Amino acid sequence: MNTILTKTVSVIFFLCIASTATSQDIPKYDYLEVIVIQKANNRGKVKRIKVEEQTSLVGKQITIKQLEDLEKTSDLLNYMNAANWEFVDRQSIVSEENDPVWMSYIFRKKK
């Protein structure tokens, strides 16, 4: 009787360990939004890069000033790639034909 109880407890114990070992961790990311304002009819020349204070920048090696000093969209993408931020999405807003184009670039980085 004692051996059956021991075997049953052992099997239940190993099943519990196996189920926790196979569970996956969901990766956590910091997200960062960078606003790029471009001239409408000047082949996408950047007029200004604007970054608001965001919690995802706390403790990171990049700063708002460094981002806002960039002059081209390609510089922004290269800079973020060098800092291990992954480009996720871009959305643009155009109101009138000659108005500036507001573009929102979203980046993410594993915590």
C-alpha positions as CSV (number, residue, x, y, z in Angstrom):
1,M,0.0,0.0,0.0
2,N,2.9,2.3,0.9
3,T,4.6,1.8,-2.5
4,I,1.4,2.6,-4.4
5,L,1.0,5.8,-2.5
6,T,4.6,6.7,-3.1
7,K,4.4,6.0,-6.8
8,T,1.2,8.1,-7.1
9,V,2.7,11.1,-5.3
10,S,5.8,10.8,-7.5
11,V,3.8,10.8,-10.7
12,I,1.8,13.8,-9.7
13,F,4.9,15.6,-8.6
14,F,6.6,15.0,-12.0
15,L,3.5,16.0,-13.9
16,C,3.4,19.3,-12.1
17,I,7.1,20.0,-12.8
18,A,6.6,19.1,-16.5
19,S,3.7,21.4,-16.9
20,T,5.5,24.4,-15.4
21,A,8.6,23.7,-17.5
22,T,6.8,23.7,-20.8
23,S,5.0,27.0,-20.2
24,Q,6.4,29.9,-22.2
25,D,7.5,33.4,-21.1
26,I,5.8,36.2,-23.0
27,P,8.4,38.7,-24.0
28,K,7.9,42.2,-22.6
29,Y,8.7,45.2,-24.7
30,D,9.1,48.9,-24.2
31,Y,7.5,50.9,-26.9
32,L,8.6,54.4,-28.1
33,E,6.8,56.8,-30.4
34,V,8.8,59.3,-32.5
35,I,6.9,62.0,-34.4
36,V,8.6,63.1,-37.7
37,I,7.2,66.2,-39.4
38,Q,8.1,66.4,-43.1
39,K,7.6,69.1,-45.7
40,A,4.8,68.1,-48.0
41,N,6.2,68.8,-51.5
42,N,10.0,68.5,-50.8
43,R,10.5,64.7,-51.3
44,G,10.1,63.9,-47.6
45,K,12.7,66.3,-46.2
46,V,12.4,66.3,-42.5
47,K,11.3,69.5,-41.0
48,R,11.4,68.4,-37.4
49,I,11.6,65.3,-35.2
50,K,9.6,65.5,-32.0
51,V,9.8,63.1,-29.0
52,E,7.6,63.5,-26.0
53,E,8.7,62.3,-22.5
54,Q,7.9,58.6,-22.3
55,T,8.5,56.0,-19.6
56,S,10.2,53.7,-22.1
57,L,13.1,56.1,-22.3
58,V,13.9,55.9,-18.6
59,G,17.3,54.2,-18.0
60,K,18.0,53.8,-21.8
61,Q,21.1,54.9,-23.6
62,I,19.1,57.1,-26.0
63,T,17.8,60.6,-25.1
64,I,15.1,62.9,-26.5
65,K,17.8,65.5,-27.4
66,Q,19.7,63.0,-29.5
67,L,16.6,61.9,-31.3
68,E,15.4,65.5,-32.0
69,D,18.9,66.4,-33.4
70,L,18.6,63.9,-36.2
71,E,18.1,65.4,-39.7
72,K,16.8,62.6,-41.9
73,T,14.4,59.7,-41.5
74,S,17.2,57.3,-42.5
75,D,19.4,58.7,-39.7
76,L,16.5,58.0,-37.3
77,L,16.1,54.4,-38.4
78,N,19.9,53.8,-38.4
79,Y,20.2,55.4,-34.9
80,M,17.4,53.3,-33.5
81,N,18.7,50.1,-35.1
82,A,22.2,50.8,-33.6
83,A,20.6,51.2,-30.2
84,N,18.7,47.8,-30.6
85,W,15.3,49.3,-31.0
86,E,13.1,47.4,-33.6
87,F,11.0,49.4,-36.1
88,V,7.3,48.2,-35.7
89,D,5.0,50.6,-37.6
90,R,4.6,54.0,-39.3
91,Q,1.5,56.0,-39.7
92,S,1.1,59.3,-41.4
93,I,-1.5,62.2,-41.2
94,V,-1.9,64.6,-44.1
95,S,-4.5,67.4,-43.7
96,E,-4.1,69.6,-46.7
97,E,-2.0,69.4,-49.9
98,N,0.7,71.9,-48.9
99,D,0.6,71.2,-45.1
100,P,3.4,69.3,-43.4
101,V,3.1,65.5,-43.1
102,W,3.0,64.2,-39.5
103,M,4.4,60.7,-39.3
104,S,4.4,58.5,-36.2
105,Y,7.2,55.9,-36.0
106,I,6.8,53.2,-33.4
107,F,9.8,51.3,-32.1
108,R,10.0,48.5,-29.6
109,K,12.8,47.1,-27.4
110,K,12.9,44.0,-25.2
111,K,12.9,44.8,-21.5
